[in-house]
Amino acid sequence: MRVLMTGAAGQIGRETRAQLKGRYELMRLTDIIDGEPAKAGEDFIRADLTDLAAMERMMAGIDCVVHLGGMSVEPKENQWEQVLSANIVGTHNVFEAARRANVGRVVFASSHHAVGYHRRAHVLDGSALPRPDSFYGVSKVTGEALGRLYADKFGMSVVSLRIGAFRPKPLDARHLSVWISPRDMVELIRCSIEAPKLHYVVAYGMSANTRAFWDNRDAYVLGYRPQDNAEDYAEEVLTKGEPELEGAKPFHGGWYCGWYLGPHGLMID
Ligand SMILES: NC(=O)c1ccc[n+]([C@@H]2O[C@H](COP(=O)([O-])OP(=O)(O)OC[C@H]3O[C@@H](n4cnc5c(N)ncnc54)[C@H](O)[C@@H]3O)[C@@H](O)[C@H]2O)c1
């Protein structure tokens, strides 16, 4: 198995690289910034996701792409331009370059912010309709749509991971529902790379949280068996954790829903 990982110098990329070291014949790493120098079984290629030709070059001989690269938060300024180039153009380039090189599978790091404006009263599964809470969320909806297109039209095997909150430990009350621990995150990525034949799957990136917002049975189909539970931190989080924005409390996306409110507040029924 030869794997290409974009966004390799980022938080999830570094953790994945460390935990999966030596597992595959090749782990090709790429990012727009420098990462740790390549070790045995790795190579590191610095490139911009918006450069389709560069993406194409690094697909040679690759079996699976783990696409983590891009703008990973809602930026406060120039939000549309940054999200458009890194996340929308960049994700198109990854899928298109993979198709041209006959790569069998792409694992796309989506986000629960693709469905962030759904209300917490509703448990969501992978079939939840898009309800983005930010331009960032729109870019993840677009990435999922690209994944679905490349699966349906070109027969590519695609997994979209709607990641919750990847942190060493949960920090606020909402995290008790959406947290994913570093070891569970890497295990979910490993399962997504290695699961036998699949067409298109949407799974949520969360640990085995008692207060889960999401029905994650499709992740179990991939073979994912999370080990951690945010509930272990509940007492600490609820007594000392960061308070949630009041207006954002009803929604899956939390504080992303509370940004850039117009004069009328939350424009949602
Ligand atoms: N960390 C989380 O809690 C979380 C939650 C939901 C979704 N995600 C998604 O998972 C992925 C990884 O998250 P992360 O926390 O490791 O993010 P991160 O910001 O730490 O890493 C993203 C990496 O992408 C690289 N990058 C940005 N623009 C690029 C470009 N134009 N060309 C090439 N590389 C570029 C950055 O240099 C960075 O190293 C992201 O796509 C993010 O949206 C993360």
The ligand as an SDF file (V2000), in Angstrom:
LIG
                    3D

 44 48  0  0  0  0  0  0  0  0999 V2000
   -8.6320   19.5200   13.8680 N   0  0  0  0  0  0  0  0  0  0  0  0
   -9.9640   19.3860   13.9240 C   0  0  0  0  0  0  0  0  0  0  0  0
  -10.5920   19.3830   14.9930 O   0  0  0  0  0  0  0  0  0  0  0  0
  -10.7380   19.2230   12.6280 C   0  0  0  0  0  0  0  0  0  0  0  0
  -12.1430   19.1670   12.7030 C   0  0  0  0  0  0  0  0  0  0  0  0
  -12.8780   19.0170   11.5300 C   0  0  0  0  0  0  0  0  0  0  0  0
  -12.2120   18.8890   10.3120 C   0  0  0  0  0  0  0  0  0  0  0  0
  -10.8460   18.9770   10.2730 N   0  0  0  0  0  0  0  0  0  0  0  0
  -10.1980   18.8920    8.9540 C   0  0  0  0  0  0  0  0  0  0  0  0
   -9.1370   17.9620    9.0080 O   0  0  0  0  0  0  0  0  0  0  0  0
   -8.0510   18.4200    8.2010 C   0  0  0  0  0  0  0  0  0  0  0  0
   -6.7710   18.4570    9.0340 C   0  0  0  0  0  0  0  0  0  0  0  0
   -7.0030   19.2840   10.1730 O   0  0  0  0  0  0  0  0  0  0  0  0
   -5.7970   19.8060   11.0670 P   0  0  0  0  0  0  0  0  0  0  0  0
   -6.3590   20.1390   12.3970 O   0  0  0  0  0  0  0  0  0  0  0  0
   -4.6270   18.8920   10.9560 O   0  0  0  0  0  0  0  0  0  0  0  0
   -5.4750   21.1680   10.3040 O   0  0  0  0  0  0  0  0  0  0  0  0
   -4.1020   21.9860   10.2560 P   0  0  0  0  0  0  0  0  0  0  0  0
   -4.4550   23.3940    9.9530 O   0  0  0  0  0  0  0  0  0  0  0  0
   -3.2730   21.7120   11.4600 O   0  0  0  0  0  0  0  0  0  0  0  0
   -3.3920   21.3480    8.9820 O   0  0  0  0  0  0  0  0  0  0  0  0
   -3.7770   21.6600    7.6700 C   0  0  0  0  0  0  0  0  0  0  0  0
   -2.5250   21.6690    6.8100 C   0  0  0  0  0  0  0  0  0  0  0  0
   -2.8970   22.0290    5.4680 O   0  0  0  0  0  0  0  0  0  0  0  0
   -1.8510   22.8100    4.9410 C   0  0  0  0  0  0  0  0  0  0  0  0
   -2.3350   23.6680    3.8550 N   0  0  0  0  0  0  0  0  0  0  0  0
   -3.1510   24.7540    3.9650 C   0  0  0  0  0  0  0  0  0  0  0  0
   -3.3300   25.3120    2.7500 N   0  0  0  0  0  0  0  0  0  0  0  0
   -2.6280   24.5600    1.8710 C   0  0  0  0  0  0  0  0  0  0  0  0
   -2.4100   24.6460    0.4660 C   0  0  0  0  0  0  0  0  0  0  0  0
   -2.9570   25.6220   -0.2810 N   0  0  0  0  0  0  0  0  0  0  0  0
   -1.6200   23.7270   -0.1230 N   0  0  0  0  0  0  0  0  0  0  0  0
   -1.0440   22.7340    0.6130 C   0  0  0  0  0  0  0  0  0  0  0  0
   -1.2130   22.6000    1.9530 N   0  0  0  0  0  0  0  0  0  0  0  0
   -1.9890   23.5090    2.5710 C   0  0  0  0  0  0  0  0  0  0  0  0
   -1.3580   23.6630    6.1150 C   0  0  0  0  0  0  0  0  0  0  0  0
   -0.0300   24.1210    5.8950 O   0  0  0  0  0  0  0  0  0  0  0  0
   -1.4870   22.7010    7.2910 C   0  0  0  0  0  0  0  0  0  0  0  0
   -0.2610   22.0560    7.5940 O   0  0  0  0  0  0  0  0  0  0  0  0
   -8.4630   19.7830    7.6440 C   0  0  0  0  0  0  0  0  0  0  0  0
   -8.9480   19.6210    6.3340 O   0  0  0  0  0  0  0  0  0  0  0  0
   -9.5650   20.2230    8.5670 C   0  0  0  0  0  0  0  0  0  0  0  0
  -10.4890   21.0830    7.9100 O   0  0  0  0  0  0  0  0  0  0  0  0
  -10.1090   19.1350   11.3880 C   0  0  0  0  0  0  0  0  0  0  0  0
  1  2  1  0
  2  3  2  0
  2  4  1  0
  4  5  1  0
  4 44  2  0
  5  6  2  0
  6  7  1  0
  7  8  2  0
  8  9  1  0
  8 44  1  0
  9 10  1  0
  9 42  1  0
 10 11  1  0
 11 12  1  0
 11 40  1  0
 12 13  1  0
 13 14  1  0
 14 15  2  0
 14 16  1  0
 14 17  1  0
 17 18  1  0
 18 19  2  0
 18 20  1  0
 18 21  1  0
 21 22  1  0
 22 23  1  0
 23 24  1  0
 23 38  1  0
 24 25  1  0
 25 26  1  0
 25 36  1  0
 26 27  1  0
 26 35  1  0
 27 28  2  0
 28 29  1  0
 29 30  1  0
 29 35  2  0
 30 31  1  0
 30 32  2  0
 32 33  1  0
 33 34  2  0
 34 35  1  0
 36 37  1  0
 36 38  1  0
 38 39  1  0
 40 41  1  0
 40 42  1  0
 42 43  1  0
M  CHG  2   8   1  16  -1
M  END
$$$$
